[in-house]
Amino acid sequence: MTKRHVSLPPLAEEGLRAFIGEVDERLSSDENTCDVVKDVLIDLHGDRAAYERWQSGESVSPAERVRLQGYDPCNATLESEYYAEVAGMDDGEYERSKHLQWLWRQFDATPMADNIAFALRFRQMLADHLFAEAGADLRLFKRITFTYGHNIELGDNVVVHDDVHLDDRGKLTVGDRVSISDNVHVYTHDHDVVDQTDVTNYHTSIEDDARVTYDSMVQAGVQMGENSVLAAKSVAGKDVPAHHIAAGQPATSIGIKQGWESVADPVADANEDRSDQRVVEHDVPDVDVFDEFQRDRSPPDT
């Protein structure tokens, strides 16, 4: 079933275009990104009057002060900020990604995030600034999270539904016309079985016209081939060949899409693990690190 076009009333459309255009212009300029994000969030959350009272020196409660300070991403930390590899990134790369990611996440906490005509275009604009590549006509829905953002490449006409996590500690490439359903998790990093502080990053890819369906997982280093399908609640730990349908935990090929048999590899040749070919090397500089678990990870038999 196809979808239909929906349009806003002219005045609403005019306001939407003006706002998104203004934010886009400011993010494209040399203006400090923290200042842009702070201003946008203050206004989207309807807190301009309270912010101006605070700035003029009027008394505010500790809770109000924390809330008002929190609109500025320079006053916030994200989980990814604690990863050691961040220290090895180019100057300013993580900071800008963090600030834009803060705007993305806090926008999702506003009522406007439910206005599809507004929210999809606002996230498209943010994706153009945040992701390594952002194709045209993206449909990015609510509560999509990612590690950094700047290691993600999305093709044209990609749809990512609610509550999806796109991990990009490594590199994530998504082709054209890919559909990623609600509650999906796509990973580009993995932890050693014995020492979970030992992290390996990978290049994970989902090729053109592939579908990752409800509540499924694509593990680090997996390649989902062109026009392939990962069934609901499945876990892909190995490659899914082009035109194949994979299902299960762990997922295995259960067949080929009807009509594509002549151009697809046989099912018997599917389910190969090629993740070791897709390791993404990264340098972790000499930084002050800490062991959050504080336990002996040495196996007794080694």
Phi, psi and omega in degrees: 000128179279163177261165181250157177282139178234137180234154177273159171302151187307317182292322177295319178296320179297317179294319179300311182297320181295317182292309181298320178298321180294315180295318179300316180296318180293320179291336179276349183270185178273006181296146179301126185297324178301319180294320179296310181299315180302311182298317181297316182290322177303315182286319180295327179271003176067033186248018184298317182297314180296321180295318180293323176298316180297316182293334180277359176099002178291155183287136174229154179288160177304321180294318178297319181296316178299318180297313182292322176293329185291346176289338180272116182296342176290346178259012184234158171233149175244159182305318184296339180295338182273351181289134186299328184293342179302326181295341181264003181281160178301150181306126175083348183296309181291320184302313181294319177300317180299315182295319179289324177295324177297318177298317179301310184292317182286331172300320180296342179272001180261157176300333182294341180293343178269352177274096190303316182300327178276311191295320181296320180287326178295316180291326175301316179297316178296319179300323179299329181270331190265312187282157176300320173215137177227113182288183181274154174057045174286146173237097186248114188267196192284149170060035169281130179239158178209168183282301179243309184108320187281359174254018182251133173238122179244135177279194181280150172057036176274139174241129176235118187273189188297147168061038178261140174248121177250098180282132178225043169295326172266240178223135180237123178242127179236125184281192181285145172060028177279142177243124178240115188278175182304144172068015178282146173237126178241125186245149174235008176223156180217156181253143174300142183297320182277309183249097185289352174277351178271107186250135173244131178261148184226167170259113178256137182223143176235111191275172186314135171069010177284157178232127174248111192264181197312130169059033179255173183226135171250117184279167186299136176084000181281145172244118172268118186289169179306132172065019179272167181225133170252118187291162182303139176061027179259161179234110180271107177256352178227164183302145173251113185295160178305135175072005180270158172248122180245144181209155174111175178228092005281155183286138172227158179292128179250002179160179179243144178304135181302129179095353181248010186299325186289339183247006182253149174294149178300150179301326182296337181264006183275181172067043176264144177261109180244019185298331181293344176277354188237026178291134177256113180284142175213147180265132173253113183291174179285094181240164177283106183251163176223152178263107185290344183263328177054058178217161179278120183254013182276118179295144182292341185264009179248000000 
